[in-house]
């Protein structure tokens, strides 16, 4: 499993394809339109198309640019990760409650069963 953005995909090519699809149809600052030419396990080839008006009519210029892309292994948290973290949080809360209870008992015994001056 490989991660692209906030999702995991079964192959590197699928992860790169998802990453590339987020750029399709985008317009760069100089007016070029972005499309995806090819996607492999290790690279993404983008096609930039410029549209203009020349002396003899409309002009279309296409450039390609290949980017090396290596998706990382999936690192998203799963249900079992959540359960593991939840038990740690519960253990901390239980320890705090236990210490507060023990402190309360010790204080009452040390003061001879006093109700803190509220008699």
N, C-alpha and C positions, 0 to 999 in steps of 0.2 A: 504494500500500500504506500502511495506517495501523496504528498500534500501539495495543493495549490490553493492559496488563499485560505478560506475557512472550510475546505472540504478535502476529503481523501479519495484517491482514485486507484484502481487496481494496477495500472502500468505507468511507467514514466511518460510514455507518449500521450496517454490520456490526461495526465496532470499538465503536461506542456500544452496540450490542446485547449484545456480549460483556461489556462493562463493566457494563451494567445487570443482566445475568443473574447476576452474582456477588452481587447484593443481594436477589434474589427469595427470599421465604420467611423472611427475617430478621425477628427480633422486636426492636423498640426497647425502651428502658428503661421506657417507660410502657405497654408491652403491645401496642402497635400492630404489625400485621403488614405487611411491605413487599411490594408487587407492582409490576410495571412496566405502565404504561398504554400508552405509545406511545414509539417511538424514531425520531428523524429524524437527518439529517446533523449538526444543530447542537444538539439537545436530547434530554433523556430525561425523560419524565413518569412519576413514581412515584405509586402509589396506596397510601395508608396506611389500613388498616382496623382499627377498634377494635371489640372485642366486649365487651359488658357485660351486666349484669342490671339491668333497670329495674323499676319498680313493676308494669308491665303485662306483663312478660316480657323475653325477651332483646332487647338492642338492638345494632344494627350501625351504626357511623358510618364514613363513607368521606370522606377528604380527598385532594386531589391536589396535587402539588408538581412544578413543572417546573424542571429544572436545565439550564443552558446547558453543553454539553459539546462540545469540539472536539478530537478525537483528533490526536495528533502524527504526522508521517510516520514510517514504520518506521525504527528506528535499531538494530535487532539486528545483531550481527555475523554475517557469512556465511562460507562456506568460503574465498572469495577474500580476505576480510579476515584470516582465520586464516593463510593461506599468506603473505600480505604481512608479517604480524607475525612469523611463524616465521623467514623469511629474515633479518629484522633481528636476531633472537636468535642465529641461527647465525653471522651476520657478527661480532657482538660476541664470541662464544666463539672464533671463528677468530682474531680480532685479539688476544685475550688469549693464546691458545696461541702465536701467532707471536711476540709480544713476549717471552714466557717463553723460547721457544727461542732467539731472538736474544740475550737476556741471558745464557743459559747458555753459548752459544758464545763470547761476548765475555769472560766470566769465565774460561773455560778457556784461551783464547788469552792473556789478560792475565797469567795465573799460570804460563804456560809449560807447558801440558799437565799440570797438577797434578791429582792425584786427591784434593785437599783434605786432605792429610796422612795418608792411609790406606795408606801404603806400608810 
